Amino acid sequence: MGEKTEFEPGDKVPNDGVYMEVGEKSFHTEIQNPQQVTLERGASFPETANHNRKWKKKTKARVH
């Protein structure tokens, strides 16, 4: 089983880095001006702009 790549608000941050908001199905959803946050391991993810969004590490959050 692979590592989890999308996170809900309140989840613990697995690794230091920059995380950004993505849509539920980031492959099909393009968000204008998504929130970006720099977080350290063990911190909690903040709330997203709406309930349909999740957090994803910026290096893995490519828009197609």
C-alpha positions as CSV (number, residue, x, y, z in Angstrom):
1,M,0.0,0.0,0.0
2,G,1.4,3.4,-1.0
3,E,1.8,6.6,1.0
4,K,-1.2,8.9,1.3
5,T,-0.9,11.9,-0.9
6,E,-4.1,13.9,-0.2
7,F,-5.0,15.2,3.2
8,E,-8.1,16.6,5.0
9,P,-8.0,19.6,7.3
10,G,-6.9,18.5,10.7
11,D,-4.8,15.6,9.5
12,K,-1.2,15.6,10.7
13,V,1.5,16.7,8.3
14,P,3.8,13.7,7.3
15,N,6.8,15.7,6.0
16,D,8.1,19.3,6.0
17,G,7.2,21.1,2.8
18,V,4.8,23.4,0.9
19,Y,1.3,22.1,0.5
20,M,-1.5,23.5,-1.7
21,E,-5.2,23.1,-2.1
22,V,-6.5,20.8,-4.8
23,G,-10.0,19.8,-5.9
24,E,-11.5,16.5,-5.0
25,K,-10.4,15.1,-8.3
26,S,-7.4,17.3,-9.0
27,F,-6.9,15.7,-12.4
28,H,-10.1,17.4,-13.7
29,T,-10.4,20.4,-11.4
30,E,-8.4,23.6,-11.8
31,I,-8.5,25.9,-8.9
32,Q,-7.8,29.6,-9.5
33,N,-5.3,31.0,-6.8
34,P,-5.2,27.9,-4.5
35,Q,-4.0,28.5,-0.9
36,Q,-0.4,27.4,-0.3
37,V,1.1,26.8,3.2
38,T,4.5,25.9,4.4
39,L,4.1,23.2,7.2
40,E,6.4,21.2,9.4
41,R,6.1,17.5,10.2
42,G,3.6,16.9,13.0
43,A,1.6,20.1,12.5
44,S,-2.1,19.9,11.5
45,F,-3.4,21.0,8.2
46,P,-5.5,24.2,8.3
47,E,-9.1,24.5,6.9
48,T,-9.5,24.7,3.2
49,A,-11.4,27.4,1.3
50,N,-14.4,25.0,0.9
51,H,-15.3,21.5,2.0
52,N,-14.6,19.9,-1.4
53,R,-10.9,20.6,-1.3
54,K,-7.9,18.7,0.1
55,W,-4.3,19.5,0.8
56,K,-1.5,18.0,-1.4
57,K,2.3,18.5,-1.4
58,K,3.1,21.1,-4.0
59,T,5.6,18.9,-5.9
60,K,2.8,16.3,-6.4
61,A,-0.1,18.7,-7.1
62,R,0.4,19.2,-10.9
63,V,-2.5,20.4,-12.9
64,H,-3.0,18.5,-16.2
